[in-house]
Amino acid sequence: MNLPSQIQQEVAKWATIQGIDPEQFITQAVIDKINLLNRETETQPSEQPNTYYEGTVLVVDAKLPSGFDLNQFIDELREEQINLESWI
């Protein structure tokens, strides 16, 4: 695996501190990341929103989170637009 030299140095440093070789360190890091992603996937709903276009508008058909306030969301979008326009 070709890693940037700065990453290689960090891997070597942490592998030495843990008393393992760099290859073992990388293998363990990958295993840890895979386990983390697997745990996150198990707790997250797997339902994907349905997306489609109506004319030129992208529609995302999904369940809104509980407590979602549509009016507040619209107000926040308007405020962001105003802030963006002031930068232009």
HTML snippet that shows the backbone in 3Dmol.js (N, CA, C, O; Angstrom):
<script src="https://3Dmol.org/build/3Dmol-min.js"></script>
<div id="view" style="width:600px;height:400px;position:relative"></div>
<script>
const pdb = `
ATOM      1  N   MET A   1       0.849  -1.165   0.000  1.00  0.00           N
ATOM      2  CA  MET A   1       0.000   0.000   0.000  1.00  0.00           C
ATOM      3  C   MET A   1       0.902   1.238   0.000  1.00  0.00           C
ATOM      4  O   MET A   1       1.820   1.348   0.812  1.00  0.00           O
ATOM      5  N   ASN A   2       0.634   2.136  -0.892  1.00  0.00           N
ATOM      6  CA  ASN A   2       1.421   3.372  -0.980  1.00  0.00           C
ATOM      7  C   ASN A   2       0.741   4.471  -0.170  1.00  0.00           C
ATOM      8  O   ASN A   2      -0.301   4.997  -0.561  1.00  0.00           O
ATOM      9  N   LEU A   3       1.342   4.804   0.950  1.00  0.00           N
ATOM     10  CA  LEU A   3       0.829   5.870   1.803  1.00  0.00           C
ATOM     11  C   LEU A   3       1.766   7.071   1.719  1.00  0.00           C
ATOM     12  O   LEU A   3       2.968   6.907   1.513  1.00  0.00           O
ATOM     13  N   PRO A   4       1.225   8.266   1.878  1.00  0.00           N
ATOM     14  CA  PRO A   4       2.093   9.444   1.923  1.00  0.00           C
ATOM     15  C   PRO A   4       3.109   9.299   3.057  1.00  0.00           C
ATOM     16  O   PRO A   4       2.830   8.659   4.071  1.00  0.00           O
ATOM     17  N   SER A   5       4.264   9.886   2.880  1.00  0.00           N
ATOM     18  CA  SER A   5       5.353   9.711   3.850  1.00  0.00           C
ATOM     19  C   SER A   5       4.968  10.159   5.252  1.00  0.00           C
ATOM     20  O   SER A   5       5.388   9.538   6.229  1.00  0.00           O
ATOM     21  N   GLN A   6       4.187  11.214   5.373  1.00  0.00           N
ATOM     22  CA  GLN A   6       3.777  11.689   6.702  1.00  0.00           C
ATOM     23  C   GLN A   6       2.911  10.629   7.389  1.00  0.00           C
ATOM     24  O   GLN A   6       3.047  10.406   8.592  1.00  0.00           O
ATOM     25  N   ILE A   7       2.029   9.982   6.639  1.00  0.00           N
ATOM     26  CA  ILE A   7       1.197   8.919   7.206  1.00  0.00           C
ATOM     27  C   ILE A   7       2.069   7.724   7.583  1.00  0.00           C
ATOM     28  O   ILE A   7       1.871   7.114   8.633  1.00  0.00           O
ATOM     29  N   GLN A   8       3.022   7.395   6.737  1.00  0.00           N
ATOM     30  CA  GLN A   8       3.931   6.282   7.042  1.00  0.00           C
ATOM     31  C   GLN A   8       4.680   6.530   8.346  1.00  0.00           C
ATOM     32  O   GLN A   8       4.862   5.614   9.148  1.00  0.00           O
ATOM     33  N   GLN A   9       5.111   7.771   8.555  1.00  0.00           N
ATOM     34  CA  GLN A   9       5.820   8.114   9.786  1.00  0.00           C
ATOM     35  C   GLN A   9       4.912   7.966  11.007  1.00  0.00           C
ATOM     36  O   GLN A   9       5.333   7.450  12.042  1.00  0.00           O
ATOM     37  N   GLU A  10       3.678   8.416  10.881  1.00  0.00           N
ATOM     38  CA  GLU A  10       2.725   8.288  11.983  1.00  0.00           C
ATOM     39  C   GLU A  10       2.432   6.818  12.279  1.00  0.00           C
ATOM     40  O   GLU A  10       2.383   6.409  13.439  1.00  0.00           O
ATOM     41  N   VAL A  11       2.239   6.029  11.223  1.00  0.00           N
ATOM     42  CA  VAL A  11       1.994   4.595  11.402  1.00  0.00           C
ATOM     43  C   VAL A  11       3.178   3.958  12.127  1.00  0.00           C
ATOM     44  O   VAL A  11       2.993   3.203  13.081  1.00  0.00           O
ATOM     45  N   ALA A  12       4.382   4.260  11.675  1.00  0.00           N
ATOM     46  CA  ALA A  12       5.582   3.689  12.296  1.00  0.00           C
ATOM     47  C   ALA A  12       5.679   4.097  13.764  1.00  0.00           C
ATOM     48  O   ALA A  12       6.005   3.274  14.619  1.00  0.00           O
ATOM     49  N   LYS A  13       5.396   5.362  14.054  1.00  0.00           N
ATOM     50  CA  LYS A  13       5.470   5.858  15.431  1.00  0.00           C
ATOM     51  C   LYS A  13       4.480   5.120  16.325  1.00  0.00           C
ATOM     52  O   LYS A  13       4.853   4.623  17.388  1.00  0.00           O
ATOM     53  N   TRP A  14       3.226   5.047  15.900  1.00  0.00           N
ATOM     54  CA  TRP A  14       2.204   4.421  16.734  1.00  0.00           C
ATOM     55  C   TRP A  14       2.371   2.911  16.807  1.00  0.00           C
ATOM     56  O   TRP A  14       2.071   2.305  17.836  1.00  0.00           O
ATOM     57  N   ALA A  15       2.839   2.304  15.744  1.00  0.00           N
ATOM     58  CA  ALA A  15       3.105   0.860  15.770  1.00  0.00           C
ATOM     59  C   ALA A  15       4.207   0.558  16.787  1.00  0.00           C
ATOM     60  O   ALA A  15       4.099  -0.396  17.556  1.00  0.00           O
ATOM     61  N   THR A  16       5.257   1.367  16.790  1.00  0.00           N
ATOM     62  CA  THR A  16       6.358   1.180  17.732  1.00  0.00           C
ATOM     63  C   THR A  16       5.874   1.345  19.166  1.00  0.00           C
ATOM     64  O   THR A  16       6.224   0.551  20.038  1.00  0.00           O
ATOM     65  N   ILE A  17       5.081   2.359  19.406  1.00  0.00           N
ATOM     66  CA  ILE A  17       4.536   2.596  20.750  1.00  0.00           C
ATOM     67  C   ILE A  17       3.722   1.398  21.214  1.00  0.00           C
ATOM     68  O   ILE A  17       3.757   1.035  22.390  1.00  0.00           O
ATOM     69  N   GLN A  18       2.985   0.780  20.285  1.00  0.00           N
ATOM     70  CA  GLN A  18       2.145  -0.370  20.638  1.00  0.00           C
ATOM     71  C   GLN A  18       2.904  -1.694  20.590  1.00  0.00           C
ATOM     72  O   GLN A  18       2.357  -2.736  20.953  1.00  0.00           O
ATOM     73  N   GLY A  19       4.147  -1.659  20.148  1.00  0.00           N
ATOM     74  CA  GLY A  19       4.969  -2.858  20.115  1.00  0.00           C
ATOM     75  C   GLY A  19       4.598  -3.835  19.008  1.00  0.00           C
ATOM     76  O   GLY A  19       4.761  -5.046  19.153  1.00  0.00           O
ATOM     77  N   ILE A  20       4.097  -3.296  17.903  1.00  0.00           N
ATOM     78  CA  ILE A  20       3.748  -4.134  16.754  1.00  0.00           C
ATOM     79  C   ILE A  20       4.403  -3.555  15.514  1.00  0.00           C
ATOM     80  O   ILE A  20       4.890  -2.425  15.533  1.00  0.00           O
ATOM     81  N   ASP A  21       4.416  -4.330  14.436  1.00  0.00           N
ATOM     82  CA  ASP A  21       5.009  -3.786  13.213  1.00  0.00           C
ATOM     83  C   ASP A  21       3.952  -2.955  12.470  1.00  0.00           C
ATOM     84  O   ASP A  21       2.755  -3.119  12.708  1.00  0.00           O
ATOM     85  N   PRO A  22       4.392  -2.066  11.574  1.00  0.00           N
ATOM     86  CA  PRO A  22       3.465  -1.182  10.873  1.00  0.00           C
ATOM     87  C   PRO A  22       2.349  -1.919  10.116  1.00  0.00           C
ATOM     88  O   PRO A  22       1.219  -1.434  10.062  1.00  0.00           O
ATOM     89  N   GLU A  23       2.655  -3.070   9.541  1.00  0.00           N
ATOM     90  CA  GLU A  23       1.624  -3.812   8.813  1.00  0.00           C
ATOM     91  C   GLU A  23       0.510  -4.270   9.764  1.00  0.00           C
ATOM     92  O   GLU A  23      -0.671  -4.199   9.425  1.00  0.00           O
ATOM     93  N   GLN A  24       0.895  -4.737  10.947  1.00  0.00           N
ATOM     94  CA  GLN A  24      -0.103  -5.142  11.941  1.00  0.00           C
ATOM     95  C   GLN A  24      -0.942  -3.937  12.383  1.00  0.00           C
ATOM     96  O   GLN A  24      -2.152  -4.049  12.581  1.00  0.00           O
ATOM     97  N   PHE A  25      -0.278  -2.784  12.533  1.00  0.00           N
ATOM     98  CA  PHE A  25      -0.988  -1.574  12.938  1.00  0.00           C
ATOM     99  C   PHE A  25      -2.039  -1.200  11.902  1.00  0.00           C
ATOM    100  O   PHE A  25      -3.182  -0.904  12.251  1.00  0.00           O
ATOM    101  N   ILE A  26      -1.655  -1.215  10.626  1.00  0.00           N
ATOM    102  CA  ILE A  26      -2.588  -0.861   9.553  1.00  0.00           C
ATOM    103  C   ILE A  26      -3.736  -1.862   9.498  1.00  0.00           C
ATOM    104  O   ILE A  26      -4.895  -1.474   9.356  1.00  0.00           O
ATOM    105  N   THR A  27      -3.416  -3.151   9.610  1.00  0.00           N
ATOM    106  CA  THR A  27      -4.457  -4.179   9.595  1.00  0.00           C
ATOM    107  C   THR A  27      -5.447  -3.952  10.728  1.00  0.00           C
ATOM    108  O   THR A  27      -6.657  -4.033  10.514  1.00  0.00           O
ATOM    109  N   GLN A  28      -4.955  -3.670  11.928  1.00  0.00           N
ATOM    110  CA  GLN A  28      -5.837  -3.437  13.071  1.00  0.00           C
ATOM    111  C   GLN A  28      -6.671  -2.178  12.874  1.00  0.00           C
ATOM    112  O   GLN A  28      -7.850  -2.152  13.226  1.00  0.00           O
ATOM    113  N   ALA A  29      -6.063  -1.136  12.314  1.00  0.00           N
ATOM    114  CA  ALA A  29      -6.801   0.102  12.069  1.00  0.00           C
ATOM    115  C   ALA A  29      -7.945  -0.130  11.088  1.00  0.00           C
ATOM    116  O   ALA A  29      -9.039   0.403  11.273  1.00  0.00           O
ATOM    117  N   VAL A  30      -7.700  -0.921  10.048  1.00  0.00           N
ATOM    118  CA  VAL A  30      -8.740  -1.222   9.061  1.00  0.00           C
ATOM    119  C   VAL A  30      -9.847  -2.058   9.716  1.00  0.00           C
ATOM    120  O   VAL A  30     -11.031  -1.804   9.492  1.00  0.00           O
ATOM    121  N   ILE A  31      -9.467  -3.039  10.514  1.00  0.00           N
ATOM    122  CA  ILE A  31     -10.457  -3.863  11.216  1.00  0.00           C
ATOM    123  C   ILE A  31     -11.313  -3.001  12.136  1.00  0.00           C
ATOM    124  O   ILE A  31     -12.535  -3.145  12.166  1.00  0.00           O
ATOM    125  N   ASP A  32     -10.671  -2.100  12.890  1.00  0.00           N
ATOM    126  CA  ASP A  32     -11.411  -1.210  13.788  1.00  0.00           C
ATOM    127  C   ASP A  32     -12.402  -0.345  13.021  1.00  0.00           C
ATOM    128  O   ASP A  32     -13.537  -0.162  13.461  1.00  0.00           O
ATOM    129  N   LYS A  33     -11.982   0.186  11.883  1.00  0.00           N
ATOM    130  CA  LYS A  33     -12.862   1.041  11.077  1.00  0.00           C
ATOM    131  C   LYS A  33     -14.032   0.240  10.518  1.00  0.00           C
ATOM    132  O   LYS A  33     -15.166   0.719  10.534  1.00  0.00           O
ATOM    133  N   ILE A  34     -13.782  -0.953  10.031  1.00  0.00           N
ATOM    134  CA  ILE A  34     -14.849  -1.801   9.498  1.00  0.00           C
ATOM    135  C   ILE A  34     -15.854  -2.130  10.598  1.00  0.00           C
ATOM    136  O   ILE A  34     -17.062  -2.062  10.373  1.00  0.00           O
ATOM    137  N   ASN A  35     -15.364  -2.485  11.787  1.00  0.00           N
ATOM    138  CA  ASN A  35     -16.265  -2.779  12.904  1.00  0.00           C
ATOM    139  C   ASN A  35     -17.112  -1.573  13.276  1.00  0.00           C
ATOM    140  O   ASN A  35     -18.304  -1.713  13.549  1.00  0.00           O
ATOM    141  N   LEU A  36     -16.507  -0.390  13.290  1.00  0.00           N
ATOM    142  CA  LEU A  36     -17.239   0.830  13.590  1.00  0.00           C
ATOM    143  C   LEU A  36     -18.336   1.075  12.556  1.00  0.00           C
ATOM    144  O   LEU A  36     -19.476   1.366  12.917  1.00  0.00           O
ATOM    145  N   LEU A  37     -17.998   0.960  11.285  1.00  0.00           N
ATOM    146  CA  LEU A  37     -18.984   1.162  10.232  1.00  0.00           C
ATOM    147  C   LEU A  37     -20.109   0.133  10.306  1.00  0.00           C
ATOM    148  O   LEU A  37     -21.271   0.468  10.078  1.00  0.00           O
ATOM    149  N   ASN A  38     -19.772  -1.113  10.623  1.00  0.00           N
ATOM    150  CA  ASN A  38     -20.793  -2.140  10.766  1.00  0.00           C
ATOM    151  C   ASN A  38     -21.747  -1.816  11.912  1.00  0.00           C
ATOM    152  O   ASN A  38     -22.958  -1.997  11.784  1.00  0.00           O
ATOM    153  N   ARG A  39     -21.201  -1.336  13.035  1.00  0.00           N
ATOM    154  CA  ARG A  39     -22.062  -0.963  14.168  1.00  0.00           C
ATOM    155  C   ARG A  39     -22.956   0.207  13.808  1.00  0.00           C
ATOM    156  O   ARG A  39     -24.138   0.208  14.152  1.00  0.00           O
ATOM    157  N   GLU A  40     -22.412   1.208  13.116  1.00  0.00           N
ATOM    158  CA  GLU A  40     -23.212   2.366  12.723  1.00  0.00           C
ATOM    159  C   GLU A  40     -24.318   1.956  11.762  1.00  0.00           C
ATOM    160  O   GLU A  40     -25.438   2.458  11.857  1.00  0.00           O
ATOM    161  N   THR A  41     -24.023   1.062  10.852  1.00  0.00           N
ATOM    162  CA  THR A  41     -25.000   0.615   9.869  1.00  0.00           C
ATOM    163  C   THR A  41     -26.132  -0.153  10.545  1.00  0.00           C
ATOM    164  O   THR A  41     -27.287  -0.043  10.133  1.00  0.00           O
ATOM    165  N   GLU A  42     -25.811  -0.924  11.571  1.00  0.00           N
ATOM    166  CA  GLU A  42     -26.830  -1.692  12.282  1.00  0.00           C
ATOM    167  C   GLU A  42     -27.801  -0.789  13.019  1.00  0.00           C
ATOM    168  O   GLU A  42     -28.973  -1.139  13.157  1.00  0.00           O
ATOM    169  N   THR A  43     -27.347   0.368  13.500  1.00  0.00           N
ATOM    170  CA  THR A  43     -28.209   1.247  14.281  1.00  0.00           C
ATOM    171  C   THR A  43     -28.956   2.252  13.420  1.00  0.00           C
ATOM    172  O   THR A  43     -29.908   2.876  13.888  1.00  0.00           O
ATOM    173  N   GLN A  44     -28.547   2.417  12.188  1.00  0.00           N
ATOM    174  CA  GLN A  44     -29.175   3.385  11.306  1.00  0.00           C
ATOM    175  C   GLN A  44     -30.248   2.697  10.467  1.00  0.00           C
ATOM    176  O   GLN A  44     -30.070   1.556  10.042  1.00  0.00           O
ATOM    177  N   PRO A  45     -31.358   3.388  10.229  1.00  0.00           N
ATOM    178  CA  PRO A  45     -32.366   2.785   9.362  1.00  0.00           C
ATOM    179  C   PRO A  45     -31.807   2.613   7.954  1.00  0.00           C
ATOM    180  O   PRO A  45     -31.117   3.491   7.435  1.00  0.00           O
ATOM    181  N   SER A  46     -32.109   1.488   7.355  1.00  0.00           N
ATOM    182  CA  SER A  46     -31.567   1.212   6.027  1.00  0.00           C
ATOM    183  C   SER A  46     -32.466   1.732   4.918  1.00  0.00           C
ATOM    184  O   SER A  46     -32.130   1.619   3.739  1.00  0.00           O
ATOM    185  N   GLU A  47     -33.606   2.301   5.289  1.00  0.00           N
ATOM    186  CA  GLU A  47     -34.552   2.789   4.290  1.00  0.00           C
ATOM    187  C   GLU A  47     -33.978   4.008   3.572  1.00  0.00           C
ATOM    188  O   GLU A  47     -33.653   5.018   4.196  1.00  0.00           O
ATOM    189  N   GLN A  48     -33.862   3.895   2.278  1.00  0.00           N
ATOM    190  CA  GLN A  48     -33.344   4.993   1.465  1.00  0.00           C
ATOM    191  C   GLN A  48     -34.512   5.811   0.914  1.00  0.00           C
ATOM    192  O   GLN A  48     -35.539   5.245   0.540  1.00  0.00           O
ATOM    193  N   PRO A  49     -34.363   7.137   0.862  1.00  0.00           N
ATOM    194  CA  PRO A  49     -35.452   7.945   0.309  1.00  0.00           C
ATOM    195  C   PRO A  49     -35.601   7.705  -1.189  1.00  0.00           C
ATOM    196  O   PRO A  49     -34.639   7.379  -1.884  1.00  0.00           O
ATOM    197  N   ASN A  50     -36.812   7.872  -1.659  1.00  0.00           N
ATOM    198  CA  ASN A  50     -37.096   7.768  -3.087  1.00  0.00           C
ATOM    199  C   ASN A  50     -36.840   9.138  -3.711  1.00  0.00           C
ATOM    200  O   ASN A  50     -37.438  10.127  -3.285  1.00  0.00           O
ATOM    201  N   THR A  51     -35.973   9.213  -4.701  1.00  0.00           N
ATOM    202  CA  THR A  51     -35.691  10.487  -5.365  1.00  0.00           C
ATOM    203  C   THR A  51     -36.077  10.397  -6.827  1.00  0.00           C
ATOM    204  O   THR A  51     -35.894   9.366  -7.473  1.00  0.00           O
ATOM    205  N   TYR A  52     -36.616  11.498  -7.341  1.00  0.00           N
ATOM    206  CA  TYR A  52     -37.004  11.571  -8.742  1.00  0.00           C
ATOM    207  C   TYR A  52     -37.130  13.038  -9.138  1.00  0.00           C
ATOM    208  O   TYR A  52     -37.158  13.920  -8.279  1.00  0.00           O
ATOM    209  N   TYR A  53     -37.205  13.288 -10.413  1.00  0.00           N
ATOM    210  CA  TYR A  53     -37.350  14.647 -10.929  1.00  0.00           C
ATOM    211  C   TYR A  53     -38.778  14.885 -11.386  1.00  0.00           C
ATOM    212  O   TYR A  53     -39.388  14.037 -12.037  1.00  0.00           O
ATOM    213  N   GLU A  54     -39.296  16.042 -11.039  1.00  0.00           N
ATOM    214  CA  GLU A  54     -40.537  16.546 -11.609  1.00  0.00           C
ATOM    215  C   GLU A  54     -40.136  17.790 -12.388  1.00  0.00           C
ATOM    216  O   GLU A  54     -39.934  18.864 -11.821  1.00  0.00           O
ATOM    217  N   GLY A  55     -40.028  17.621 -13.692  1.00  0.00           N
ATOM    218  CA  GLY A  55     -39.480  18.696 -14.517  1.00  0.00           C
ATOM    219  C   GLY A  55     -38.013  18.854 -14.181  1.00  0.00           C
ATOM    220  O   GLY A  55     -37.227  17.921 -14.343  1.00  0.00           O
ATOM    221  N   THR A  56     -37.644  20.038 -13.712  1.00  0.00           N
ATOM    222  CA  THR A  56     -36.244  20.286 -13.352  1.00  0.00           C
ATOM    223  C   THR A  56     -36.035  20.302 -11.839  1.00  0.00           C
ATOM    224  O   THR A  56     -34.959  20.665 -11.364  1.00  0.00           O
ATOM    225  N   VAL A  57     -37.065  19.907 -11.078  1.00  0.00           N
ATOM    226  CA  VAL A  57     -36.982  19.934  -9.624  1.00  0.00           C
ATOM    227  C   VAL A  57     -36.723  18.528  -9.097  1.00  0.00           C
ATOM    228  O   VAL A  57     -37.461  17.594  -9.409  1.00  0.00           O
ATOM    229  N   LEU A  58     -35.670  18.384  -8.296  1.00  0.00           N
ATOM    230  CA  LEU A  58     -35.374  17.111  -7.655  1.00  0.00           C
ATOM    231  C   LEU A  58     -36.289  16.950  -6.451  1.00  0.00           C
ATOM    232  O   LEU A  58     -36.331  17.807  -5.569  1.00  0.00           O
ATOM    233  N   VAL A  59     -37.016  15.848  -6.425  1.00  0.00           N
ATOM    234  CA  VAL A  59     -37.933  15.552  -5.324  1.00  0.00           C
ATOM    235  C   VAL A  59     -37.333  14.419  -4.505  1.00  0.00           C
ATOM    236  O   VAL A  59     -36.927  13.393  -5.052  1.00  0.00           O
ATOM    237  N   VAL A  60     -37.279  14.609  -3.199  1.00  0.00           N
ATOM    238  CA  VAL A  60     -36.808  13.572  -2.285  1.00  0.00           C
ATOM    239  C   VAL A  60     -38.003  13.174  -1.432  1.00  0.00           C
ATOM    240  O   VAL A  60     -38.462  13.943  -0.587  1.00  0.00           O
ATOM    241  N   ASP A  61     -38.494  11.975  -1.661  1.00  0.00           N
ATOM    242  CA  ASP A  61     -39.658  11.465  -0.939  1.00  0.00           C
ATOM    243  C   ASP A  61     -39.158  10.628   0.232  1.00  0.00           C
ATOM    244  O   ASP A  61     -38.792   9.464   0.070  1.00  0.00           O
ATOM    245  N   ALA A  62     -39.148  11.244   1.424  1.00  0.00           N
ATOM    246  CA  ALA A  62     -38.624  10.565   2.596  1.00  0.00           C
ATOM    247  C   ALA A  62     -39.420  10.991   3.818  1.00  0.00           C
ATOM    248  O   ALA A  62     -40.085  12.027   3.815  1.00  0.00           O
ATOM    249  N   LYS A  63     -39.344  10.174   4.863  1.00  0.00           N
ATOM    250  CA  LYS A  63     -39.991  10.497   6.118  1.00  0.00           C
ATOM    251  C   LYS A  63     -39.196  11.598   6.818  1.00  0.00           C
ATOM    252  O   LYS A  63     -37.970  11.523   6.910  1.00  0.00           O
ATOM    253  N   LEU A  64     -39.891  12.610   7.304  1.00  0.00           N
ATOM    254  CA  LEU A  64     -39.222  13.684   8.029  1.00  0.00           C
ATOM    255  C   LEU A  64     -38.883  13.225   9.438  1.00  0.00           C
ATOM    256  O   LEU A  64     -39.617  12.432  10.027  1.00  0.00           O
ATOM    257  N   PRO A  65     -37.768  13.720   9.985  1.00  0.00           N
ATOM    258  CA  PRO A  65     -37.414  13.365  11.362  1.00  0.00           C
ATOM    259  C   PRO A  65     -38.485  13.869  12.333  1.00  0.00           C
ATOM    260  O   PRO A  65     -39.156  14.863  12.057  1.00  0.00           O
ATOM    261  N   SER A  66     -38.638  13.197  13.445  1.00  0.00           N
ATOM    262  CA  SER A  66     -39.625  13.652  14.426  1.00  0.00           C
ATOM    263  C   SER A  66     -39.223  15.033  14.937  1.00  0.00           C
ATOM    264  O   SER A  66     -38.043  15.314  15.145  1.00  0.00           O
ATOM    265  N   GLY A  67     -40.208  15.872  15.130  1.00  0.00           N
ATOM    266  CA  GLY A  67     -39.951  17.220  15.612  1.00  0.00           C
ATOM    267  C   GLY A  67     -39.491  18.185  14.538  1.00  0.00           C
ATOM    268  O   GLY A  67     -39.122  19.319  14.844  1.00  0.00           O
ATOM    269  N   PHE A  68     -39.508  17.755  13.281  1.00  0.00           N
ATOM    270  CA  PHE A  68     -39.057  18.621  12.184  1.00  0.00           C
ATOM    271  C   PHE A  68     -40.071  19.735  11.977  1.00  0.00           C
ATOM    272  O   PHE A  68     -41.263  19.470  11.821  1.00  0.00           O
ATOM    273  N   ASP A  69     -39.607  20.979  11.974  1.00  0.00           N
ATOM    274  CA  ASP A  69     -40.468  22.137  11.786  1.00  0.00           C
ATOM    275  C   ASP A  69     -40.204  22.712  10.396  1.00  0.00           C
ATOM    276  O   ASP A  69     -39.179  23.353  10.165  1.00  0.00           O
ATOM    277  N   LEU A  70     -41.129  22.480   9.484  1.00  0.00           N
ATOM    278  CA  LEU A  70     -40.952  22.900   8.102  1.00  0.00           C
ATOM    279  C   LEU A  70     -40.831  24.415   7.981  1.00  0.00           C
ATOM    280  O   LEU A  70     -40.012  24.910   7.207  1.00  0.00           O
ATOM    281  N   ASN A  71     -41.635  25.150   8.735  1.00  0.00           N
ATOM    282  CA  ASN A  71     -41.564  26.616   8.663  1.00  0.00           C
ATOM    283  C   ASN A  71     -40.212  27.137   9.127  1.00  0.00           C
ATOM    284  O   ASN A  71     -39.657  28.051   8.519  1.00  0.00           O
ATOM    285  N   GLN A  72     -39.681  26.562  10.198  1.00  0.00           N
ATOM    286  CA  GLN A  72     -38.352  26.973  10.677  1.00  0.00           C
ATOM    287  C   GLN A  72     -37.289  26.645   9.636  1.00  0.00           C
ATOM    288  O   GLN A  72     -36.378  27.440   9.403  1.00  0.00           O
ATOM    289  N   PHE A  73     -37.404  25.477   9.011  1.00  0.00           N
ATOM    290  CA  PHE A  73     -36.465  25.072   7.974  1.00  0.00           C
ATOM    291  C   PHE A  73     -36.475  26.065   6.816  1.00  0.00           C
ATOM    292  O   PHE A  73     -35.416  26.464   6.330  1.00  0.00           O
ATOM    293  N   ILE A  74     -37.661  26.464   6.376  1.00  0.00           N
ATOM    294  CA  ILE A  74     -37.782  27.428   5.278  1.00  0.00           C
ATOM    295  C   ILE A  74     -37.173  28.764   5.686  1.00  0.00           C
ATOM    296  O   ILE A  74     -36.465  29.391   4.898  1.00  0.00           O
ATOM    297  N   ASP A  75     -37.444  29.202   6.916  1.00  0.00           N
ATOM    298  CA  ASP A  75     -36.858  30.459   7.400  1.00  0.00           C
ATOM    299  C   ASP A  75     -35.336  30.406   7.404  1.00  0.00           C
ATOM    300  O   ASP A  75     -34.675  31.376   7.033  1.00  0.00           O
ATOM    301  N   GLU A  76     -34.774  29.260   7.828  1.00  0.00           N
ATOM    302  CA  GLU A  76     -33.320  29.112   7.841  1.00  0.00           C
ATOM    303  C   GLU A  76     -32.750  29.148   6.426  1.00  0.00           C
ATOM    304  O   GLU A  76     -31.696  29.742   6.198  1.00  0.00           O
ATOM    305  N   LEU A  77     -33.436  28.519   5.477  1.00  0.00           N
ATOM    306  CA  LEU A  77     -32.978  28.555   4.087  1.00  0.00           C
ATOM    307  C   LEU A  77     -33.004  29.979   3.543  1.00  0.00           C
ATOM    308  O   LEU A  77     -32.085  30.403   2.842  1.00  0.00           O
ATOM    309  N   ARG A  78     -34.063  30.709   3.872  1.00  0.00           N
ATOM    310  CA  ARG A  78     -34.148  32.107   3.429  1.00  0.00           C
ATOM    311  C   ARG A  78     -32.998  32.929   4.008  1.00  0.00           C
ATOM    312  O   ARG A  78     -32.383  33.733   3.308  1.00  0.00           O
ATOM    313  N   GLU A  79     -32.718  32.718   5.294  1.00  0.00           N
ATOM    314  CA  GLU A  79     -31.635  33.447   5.949  1.00  0.00           C
ATOM    315  C   GLU A  79     -30.287  33.119   5.298  1.00  0.00           C
ATOM    316  O   GLU A  79     -29.467  34.012   5.083  1.00  0.00           O
ATOM    317  N   GLU A  80     -30.060  31.836   4.983  1.00  0.00           N
ATOM    318  CA  GLU A  80     -28.828  31.446   4.298  1.00  0.00           C
ATOM    319  C   GLU A  80     -28.729  32.126   2.939  1.00  0.00           C
ATOM    320  O   GLU A  80     -27.658  32.597   2.556  1.00  0.00           O
ATOM    321  N   GLN A  81     -29.838  32.179   2.209  1.00  0.00           N
ATOM    322  CA  GLN A  81     -29.845  32.823   0.891  1.00  0.00           C
ATOM    323  C   GLN A  81     -29.511  34.300   1.021  1.00  0.00           C
ATOM    324  O   GLN A  81     -28.739  34.841   0.229  1.00  0.00           O
ATOM    325  N   ILE A  82     -30.090  34.950   2.017  1.00  0.00           N
ATOM    326  CA  ILE A  82     -29.799  36.370   2.231  1.00  0.00           C
ATOM    327  C   ILE A  82     -28.322  36.562   2.551  1.00  0.00           C
ATOM    328  O   ILE A  82     -27.691  37.485   2.036  1.00  0.00           O
ATOM    329  N   ASN A  83     -27.774  35.710   3.386  1.00  0.00           N
ATOM    330  CA  ASN A  83     -26.346  35.804   3.744  1.00  0.00           C
ATOM    331  C   ASN A  83     -25.459  35.557   2.528  1.00  0.00           C
ATOM    332  O   ASN A  83     -24.440  36.228   2.360  1.00  0.00           O
ATOM    333  N   LEU A  84     -25.834  34.605   1.683  1.00  0.00           N
ATOM    334  CA  LEU A  84     -25.054  34.331   0.468  1.00  0.00           C
ATOM    335  C   LEU A  84     -25.095  35.517  -0.483  1.00  0.00           C
ATOM    336  O   LEU A  84     -24.079  35.885  -1.072  1.00  0.00           O
ATOM    337  N   GLU A  85     -26.271  36.115  -0.630  1.00  0.00           N
ATOM    338  CA  GLU A  85     -26.423  37.252  -1.538  1.00  0.00           C
ATOM    339  C   GLU A  85     -25.618  38.455  -1.055  1.00  0.00           C
ATOM    340  O   GLU A  85     -25.159  39.256  -1.870  1.00  0.00           O
ATOM    341  N   SER A  86     -25.440  38.594   0.252  1.00  0.00           N
ATOM    342  CA  SER A  86     -24.678  39.721   0.763  1.00  0.00           C
ATOM    343  C   SER A  86     -23.190  39.586   0.472  1.00  0.00           C
ATOM    344  O   SER A  86     -22.465  40.581   0.479  1.00  0.00           O
ATOM    345  N   TRP A  87     -22.724  38.355   0.216  1.00  0.00           N
ATOM    346  CA  TRP A  87     -21.328  38.125  -0.116  1.00  0.00           C
ATOM    347  C   TRP A  87     -21.048  38.414  -1.586  1.00  0.00           C
ATOM    348  O   TRP A  87     -19.900  38.642  -1.968  1.00  0.00           O
ATOM    349  N   ILE A  88     -22.068  38.404  -2.389  1.00  0.00           N
ATOM    350  CA  ILE A  88     -21.890  38.579  -3.845  1.00  0.00           C
ATOM    351  C   ILE A  88     -21.819  40.027  -4.222  1.00  0.00           C
ATOM    352  O   ILE A  88     -21.672  40.351  -5.401  1.00  0.00           O
TER     353      ILE A  88
END
`;
const viewer = $3Dmol.createViewer("view");
viewer.addModel(pdb, "pdb");
viewer.setStyle({}, {cartoon: {color: "spectrum"}});
viewer.zoomTo();
viewer.render();
</script>
